Each structure stands twice: as C-alpha cells, then as structure tokens.
Amino acid sequence: MQAETTTQETPAAPRPDALSIALGAVAVALVVSGDRLLGMGGKAAISAGVLLLVAALAAVSVSIGGRRYGPAVEGSLDLSARLGLGVLGGLLAGALHGILTALAGSAGLTAILGSGIDVHLSTADWGRRLAQGASWGFVLGLAWRWIPGSDFVRKGLVFSLVLSAYVLLVRYPFFEDAGFLGIGLGIATFPLVLLGNAIVCLLGAGVVAWGERSPDRPVSAPLVP
C-alpha cells in the first residue's frame, strides 16, 4: 500500500487594521530613531536609543495584541518563532557585517574603491552593530509574512533593499551629512552598502526560514501553551 503524503498549508496572514498599521508605523519610526542614537555612540545616546527601542517594542505589543497566535493558528512559523529567530538572525547578521567591514578594511578594498566607510571597529562599535542587528532582525521577524517572496532568498533580498534605502536615503544624507546615497563617503559606498546588506539580510532571513524546516518545529512550542 502506497503511503499517502499530506502537506500543511501556511495559514494566510491576518490583515492589519488601521490602528495596527498606525502603531506599526510609530514602531518603525522609533526603531529608526533608536538605531540612529545607537550609531552615534556615547552613554547618553545609547541609553536614549535603548529606551526608544523599548518604546517600539511596546507599540508593537499594543499593535498585535488581542489576536490569536501560535502554531495552531499560524502554522510552524508562528509569531513567537519569527520574533525569536529574527532577533537571533539579526545578531548573527550584525556580527557578520562587522566581520565583513573589518575584512574589507584589512584587505584594502575600501581604500582601493575610494570609500570612506569606517573599517576600524572598536569594542563599542561591535556592540552597536549587534544591537542594531537585533533591532532590524526583530522588524524582519515581525514583518516576515508580509515581505514579498516565496523563499528566504527573495524575502532577504527585498528586506535588504528596504534597509539599504534607509541607510542611503535617510541615515547618510540627513543623520551623517554624507550626501545623497552616501556619495560624500566615496563613489563606491553605494554598491558596498547594497552588497553588504544583501549578504547579512540573507543570513538573517535564512535563520527565520529555518523555523519552517527544523525537525523540531514548531520551534516555539515550549513557549506557546
């Protein structure tokens, strides 16, 4: 007798209402502001950045509160799994971005390409990259089901474009006086930012997607009653 195979479809993502969208926009703004403060360094800026990230978490909690979540409702990759794996993937992505930056500097790549990106990372710089990576990983996990793409490669690349747009169109010209697309740091800044973010976002997306492939799925089962 031939064994029958069954496939489990992932439930459709619930459509957010107007309040959820508004609070989500506020949360994104808080994450961006917190990310900026973390990047500035200094005790006061880092403390303020952490407070903004906590406020963003509170906004997200209110936005998504009152709905049903968990493996029984959402499938293997439920909200708790997405958020936990997103933060983990973001931490790994932040560490990888720091390693790539240091390697580009030691190999002389940024000097050859004429990019003024700082490649000499202090201990505080590494800590900020991990914190920023965790913050963006949280956003990745939260928005995972609404990011276009049928696999983690497409989702990771789409998310990397969003992150690169923020860096090139908001952070560099308005926060760091580096000009449009970071042109003030060198003509090679634009492709280096795109490439670096694509690599690390693929790593982060791969970690989130692992939640659907893990033999222990749903990976959030110990957390969900």
Buried (B, 14 or more C-beta within 10 A) or exposed (E): EEEEEEEEEEEEEBEBEEEBEEBBEBBBEBBBBBBBBBBBBEEEBBEBBBEBBEBBBBBBEBBBEEEEBBBEEBBBBBBBBBBBBBBBBBBBBBBBBBBBBBEBBEEEBBEEBEBBBEBEBEEEBBBBBBBBBBBBBBBBBBBBBEBEBEEBEEBBBBBBBBBBBBBBEEBBBEBBEBEEBBBBBBEBBBEBBBBBBBBBBBBBBBBBBBBBEBEEBBBBBEEBE
